[in-house]
Amino acid sequence: MSRSAGRKVHIDHMNWCHLNAWLVGPATAEKDCSLLELLTNQEQPPAFYLIHFWGDLVLNLIEAIRVHMQSRNVEETSAYWMGLFANRPHSLQDAFCPDLKSTCFHKAMAACDFRVMLAIDPKNDSSLMATCLSRLWCLYELAICNEPNCQLDLIQTKLDVRAPLKKASMVSHFLTKEEQEAELRAPTSGYKAQSDREKSFSLTTMDLALHVSIAKARITNETERRQILNSLARREPTEEVVEEHPEYGLWNKRLRAMFALCFWRRVMGGNVSDSDVHRTQLKLVDALHKGFHFRCLELDMAFMQVCSEKLKMLRSCFPTTLQELKLDLREVEIRNEEIIALAAGLPRDLEDLTLNLAGNEEINDDGIEVFMSKLPNKMRSMALDLKKTSVGKELLQRQGNYESMRQYLAEQAAKAIQCTFVNIIPSASGHVTYTVAKKTLPPLTNNP
């Protein structure tokens, strides 16, 4: 009998806590093993690491996995790593330690190349929707996603968030493999497929994710709460818990930034005239600016309707310590003055830039020249894609070589036969705009 439901456990209302209490725990107690170790002696390499709320129904999660496998075109034989089945519940010593890379969870994530699925639980009689975002165990595992796995600090989690809707809804930072292939066959088709699978993901759920709080998260077992909070504070798990610690704030920022990346195209593709969408866009930009802590950031706005307000938000989202940026702005109708403002707004510590400007027909040599002059002083390499712009043949041939572009522009300037005029123009909206023009001067003569 279920003490909480007051009836016999049935698959229709069975949750993962039931399964743990009446199956996994008793079955694994004698041998102190995981349930999986009772079922097989063969290794089970995971394709994805699964994070979910144990109070959710078993059937809900099975459906979430089915939809995720469909969205990712995962083979039926592929394994998902689940803590309930993969961990040894009676000896979880390696679940908590100040070095999160030593935990069993980080090792499992590394085994599947940090491909992580978060299953959002639906509203039910006893809990609100997305309870997973307020549970400490779920946030702890998500925090471990943000612990780099290598000295170069380049590992970033490939997070999928699955919403509990009748119609499949999953958001992700990048296109799926199938969407990438569709994009190669027919440009914009892959992005349309991504938009279709993400469009029903609610702003309410995203708002909850962008406000997660480690200190306020709930958990049933107080001992586990102490161990988790101490691990996140880089303290020994057995120490007395500290209710307030600077590390909690850092983790909150990192988690929100991770969600912001995952929601990027779903949110930034929306119209700024929609007040609810615009409010979420501003929260997303703030989360990235404050919480993104890896050296390389990759953002994609290709084929979006990009207005001056979105470009302003884009410039605001860059972390000040960013060293490498990959930015896709294909066919967004960006102009010379806007790429100049973008260059001026790049982090001053930026060293490497990959920028796709293909298909923006109003960009020309004048704009690129001023754009180059506004780049951070620490820049050492840059790759531009200027196909289908109004840039001349000489610059187009050098688009992938930063030094070659700089040399060519310097040679042109040394000829002293052209003058570049940059006009700064105030506007009614309060935003400063640029116009860039070049004028050819008459040849120099010896006449007074």
N, C-alpha and C positions, 0 to 999 in steps of 0.2 A: 504493500500500500504506500502511496505517496503521501507523506505527512503534510506537504504544502497544498496539494490538489485535493486531498481527501478522497481519493479513489485509486483503484488499481492502475499501475502504470501501463499505458498503452502507447503504441508507436505514434498515435495522433497527437499526444501531448507530452511525449517523452523529450526531455532536454539532456544536455551533455552532463549536467550535474547528476541526474538520475543514472546515466550510464556509468559515470565514474564511481558513484556510491555502491551500485548494486552489481556491476560487472567487472570493471577494470580493477578497482581497488581489491576486492576479494580474490579475483583470479590471479593477481600478481604478487600477493602478500607473501606466500610461502617461499617462492624462489627469488623474491626481490628483483623482479625483472620488469620489462615493459610488456604490454599486451602483444606488441608485434613480435617480441622474442618468443612468445608462446606459440605463435602462428607459423613462423618460418625461421630457418637458419640462413636464408639468402639475403644479401644486402638489397636494400630498397632505395636506390638513389632518387632523391626527390626532384621533381620538375618545378614545384612551387612550395613556398613556405606559407602555411595558412594561419591567419590570426582571426579569432572569432570569440564571441561572448558565450561562455558555457551555459548561460541561462536561456539561450536561444534553442528552439526546437531542433531536434535531429533532422526532421524532414526539411526544415527551412535551409539548413546548411547544405544538405545533399542537393537541393535544387540550386543553391548558389554555386556549388562546385560544377554542377552540370552546365549552367549557363556560362560560367567562366571557361570551362573546357571548350564550349562551343565558340565563344568569342575569340579565344586564343588558338582554336583548332588544335587542341591538345589530344594526343592519342589516348584511347580508353585505358591502355595499360600504364599510363604515366602515374607516378605517385605524388601525392600531396603530403607534406610533412605536417602532422598534427601532434601537438604536445600530449594530448590525452592518450594516444596510442604509442607514440615514439619514446616518451620519457619513462623513466622508472619512478613511479609515484611515491614509493616508500624510501627513496634515497635521492633527493634532489639537491645534493650538496653543490653540484656544479651549475646550479641555476642562479646562484647569487655570488657575486664577488666584485670587488672594486674595478678589476680589469674586465670589462664586458666582453672583450674578445675571447676570454677564456670560458665563457658560459656555453652550455649545451645549445642554447638558442642561436648564438652567433655562429657556432660551428655548423648548425643545420642550415642557416641562411647562406653561409659561404658555400655549402655543398650544392645549393641550387642557384648559385651565382646571384644571390640577393634578389631573386624574383619572388616577390611577396604579394599575397592576396589578402586583403582585409574584407571580410564579409560583414556588411552592415545588417544588424538584426532589425526586424520590423517591430512595430508597436504591438503589444499584446495586453492581456488583462492585468499583468503584474509589473510591466515596465514600459517606458517610453521608447520611441524609435531611436536607433543608434545608441543603445546603452553601452555598446563596446567602446565608445569614445569617452565614456566617463568611468570606465573600469581600470583599475591600476594594473592588473595583469596585462591587459591589451596594450596599454600605453607603454608598459615596460618593454614588451616585445618590439613595439614600434620604435622605441628609443634605441634599442639594440641595432635596429636597421641603420641608425645614423652613426654607428661606431665604425670608422674606417677599417678596412681589412688589410691595408698595405701601407708602406712607408710613404708612398707618393700621395696618399690622401685623395685618391681619385675614385674610389668605389662609391657609387650612389645606388640607392635602392631603386629597383624597377617596380614601383608600387601600382597595383591594380586595386580599385575600390569598387566593390559590387553592391549595388543598391537592391533592396528587397521589393522589387516591383514585378507585376505580372509580365510587363514587357521588359525584355533584357535591357539593363542599364549598367554600364561599367565605364568608369573614367580611368584614364591612364596618361602618363606624361608623354609617351610616344605612340606613334601608330603601331598597331600590331603587325606581325610579319605579313599577314594576308593583305592588310591595308597598304603596306609598303609596296607589295607586288602589284596591287591594283593601281597605285599611284604611278608606277613605272609604265604600266600599260596605257593608262589614260590619265594625264595630269588632272588633279582636283578630285578624282573619283575616290582615292583613298581617304582624303580629308573629309569628303562627304560621308563616307562610311563611318569614320570616327565620330563625326558630328551627330549622325543618326543614333549611334549607340550611347552617346553621352547626353543628349538633349533632355531626356526625362529625369536626369539626376538632379535632385532638388537643391535649391539655394539654401534651404533650411539645414539640410544635412551638412553642406559645405560650411555654413556659418558655425555649426557646432564643432566641426573639425578644426576650424581656424581659431577656436577659443579653448582648445584642450588645456587642462591644468593638471600637472602631476600631483601637486599637494592636495587638490580637492577631489581627486579620483577615489572611488570607493572599492573596497575589497572585503570579503567575508572573514578571512583569517588575519588576525592582528599580528601574529608572528611573521607571516609572509609579507605583511605591509612594512614591518620594520626592516626585513631583509631586502625588500625591493628598494625602499627609499634610501637605505644606507648604501646599496650598490650604486644607485644613481648619483648619490652625493660623494662617491669615491671613498666610502668609509667601510670598515669591516662590518659584515652582515650582523654580527652579534652585538654591536654597540647599541646604546639607547638611541631611539629614533630622534632626529632633529626635525621639528615641524616646519621650520623655515631655513632654507639653505640656498645660496646663490646658484648652485648647480641645478636646482629645480627650475628656476627661471630660464637658464640656458637650454635645458631640455625642452621646455615649453616652446621656446622660439624655434628650435630645430625641428620639432614635430610639426609646428604650424607651417614652416617653410617647406617641409616635405609634402604636406597636403597641398600647399599652394602650387607646387610644381605639377602635382598630379591633376589639379583642377585647371591648369593654365589655359588650355584652348577652350574648355567648356565655358569658362568665365570671360576670358578676354575676347572671345568671339561674339559676345553679347553686345547689345546696343547701349551706349552710355546714356542715352535719353531715358532708359528704364531705370528709375531711381533705385529699385531693389538690386538690379544687376550692377549698377555703378557702385553702390555701397559695398557689394561683395568684391568688386574689382579693386577698390581702394584697400580693403582688408588684405586681399591676396598680395598686392604690391608691398604693403607694409610688412607682411609676414616674410616675404622673400628678402627684403632689404635688411631686416633685423636678424633673421635666423639662418640664412643659408651660409654654411661654414666650409664648404668644399672649395678648392681652388678653381675649378672649372664649372661654368654654368652654361647650359644649352637651352635656348628658348626658341619656340617656333610660332611665328605669326603669319606664315605664308597664306596668301589668298584671303586673308581677313579684310573686312572693311575697317581700315585703320584711319582714324581721324587724329587731329592735333592733340586731343585730350588723351587718347590711347598712347600716343608717342610720348607724351609728358609722363604718363604713368610708367611706361617702359623705362624711361631714363631714371625714374625714382626707385625702381625695384632693384637696381644693381647694388650688391654689397660693396662697401668701400674697399674691402681687402681683396676683391676679386682679381685674379691674375690671368685667367683665360676665359674668353667669351665666344660662344658659337650662336649666331643669331640668323634666323631665316626670315627675310622680309620680301619674299618673292611676290610680285604683282599685288602690291598693297597701295599703289598710286602715291608713293612717297616722292617728294621733290627735293631739289638741291638744298633749300633752306632747312629742310627737316633732317637731312642726313648730317648737315653741319651742326645743328643743335644736338643731334645724337652723339656726334664725336666729342663735342664740348661737355656732354654729360657723362661720358664714360669714366669709370673709376681711375684715379690717377696712378694706381699701382698696376694697371692692366698691362700685360706683356704680349699676349697673343690674341688676335682677333680673327675670327672667320665670319664673314658677313655676306649673305646672299641677297643681292639687290636685283636679280634678274627680273626682267619684265616691267621695270619701272621706267617708262619711256621718257619722263621729263628730266631724268638725271643725265648730266652731261659733263664734259671735261672741267668746266668752270666749278661746278659743285664738288667734284672729286678733288680738285686742287685745294679748295678751301677746307674740305673735309679732312684731307691729309694734314693740313697745318694745325688742325684743332685736336689731333690725337694726343693721348698721354705721352709724356716724354720718355717713359720706360718701355714703350712699344718696341719689340724686337722682331716681330713677324706678323704678317697680315695676309690673308687670302680673301680677295673679293671675287664675287661672281657678278659680272656686269653685262651678261648676255641680254640682248633685246632692250638695251638702254640707248641713250643718244651719245654715249661715250665714243670718242674717235678710235680709229684702228690702232694707233700707237699705244694708247693706254690699255685698250682691250687686250693687246698681246702681252701686257705686263701685269694683268689683273691678279695673278697668283703669286707675284713676287714683290714684296714690300720694298726692298732696297732698289729694285729696278724701277719701280714707280716713282720713288723719291728722286732717284737720279735723273729720270726723264723730266720730271717737273722742275728740278733745279736747273737743268740745261735750258729748258724753255724760258725760265725766269732770267737766266744769265744773258739771254739774247737781248733783253731789255727792249723788246719791241711791242710788248703787250702790258696793259695795266688792268689789274683786277679791282673792281669797285664792289664793296660789300655795304649795302644800305641796311641799317637797323631801323625798323619801322614799328612804331607803337600801333596797337589795334584797339578797337572798342572793347574787346574781351579782356584786355589787360595783359595779353600775351605778346611778347616781342617776336616779330617775324623778321626774316632775312630776305633780301634779294641779292643775287650775285650776277654781275655782268662783267664782260671783258671788252676792252676797247684796244684796237691796234693803233699804236702811235706812229707818226711819220718817221722814216729812217733818219738817223743822226747825220748831220752834215757839218762841214767846217765853217760854214758861213756864220757870221755873228748874228 
